[in-house]
Amino acid sequence: MACKTIIPGVDRRLIENLILHQQEDPNLEYMYKIEIFTRKGTDSNKFKKAILDKTGMVSGVYDSGTHYLVNHKLTLEKLKEISQCDQNILEIRGEYIGNVGLKESEHKYE
């Protein structure tokens, strides 16, 4: 019940998993796949821009513009910002996907 008070509309398993990871190392941001479900009729372009503004990542759009997916380094604060970015959000779910591919760039254009 406390999870619903902390960040309404966000799946409690996502919040609990994120808290557990942050307790392991509070200085790290962990990579998550975030799925955002919205009401029918949500302006997809406006919503994609809101996600881009909050995460710096471009989201995928599915199910006729009611299901958005983005991979992002997540904190509780960032999750709260995402959940409050639009009134058409019905639910946010997600899962930890690890830190695969999060290395600094290794190549330079020549």
N, C-alpha and C positions, 0 to 999 in steps of 0.2 A: 504494500500500500504506500510505503514511503517513496517508492520509485515514481508513482503517479503524481506525487506532490512535487518531487524534485524537477522532473521534466515531463509534463503531461503529453500524452500521445506517442511516447517512445516506449517500445517494447522493453519490459523489465529485464529480460535476459541480456539485452544489449547493454543496458546501464550497469547491471551486475558484473558482466564480463569486463567492461571498461574500467570499473572501479577496481576489480581484482588486478588487472594489468597495471593500473596507475599505482597501486600499492606496492607492486614489485619494484618499480622504478618510476618515481614521480617526475623525473626529468625527461622521460622519453614520451614521444607521441607514437602511438601504435596504429598500424595500418588496418583499416576496416573497410569492408564492402557495406555501403549504406544504401538501403532501399527506402524510398519515400513514396507513399501512396497518397494521392490527392483526389478531390472530388472531380466528377465529370464536369467538363466545361472550363477547367483551369487553363489559363493562357500559357501554353507550353513554352513559348519563347520568353515570356516574362519570368516564368518559373525557372527555366534553365539559366537565365541571367542571374537570378537571385542565388541559385546554387553556386554558380561560377563566382559571384561576388563573395560568398561566404567561405568557399573552399579553395578557390583558385583552380578548380578542376571542372572540365566539361562533363555533364551527365549524359547517360544514355536515356532515351525515352521509349517507353513500352506501353502496351495496352491502351492505345488511342489517347496517349497523353495523360494517363492517370498513375503511371508507375515510372519512377525515376531511379536510376542507379548511378552511384559514383563511388570510386575508391578514394579514400582520403585518410591522412594521418589525423587521428581523432583524440580529442580531450572532452571531458564533461562540459567544459565551457563552450567549445566549438559545437558540440551536439545540441546544447541548449540554443545557441544562435541559429543553427539550422532549423530547429523545430519551431522557432518563432519568426522565420523569414516570410511566411505566407499563411493567411488564415484558411486556405483551402487544404492544408495538410490534415489528413485523417490519421495516419500512423507512420512511424519510422521504425524499421527493423534493420538489423545488421549483424555482421559477424566478423570476427577477427580473421584477417587473411595473412598475417605474418609480415615479415619485413623483406620478402623476396623482391629484388629489383629496386631496392631503395638506396643503392650505393651512389656515391657522387659520380659525376660523369668521368669516364675513363678515356674518351676519345676527343680529339680536336679536329676541326675541319681544316684542311690544308689546301 
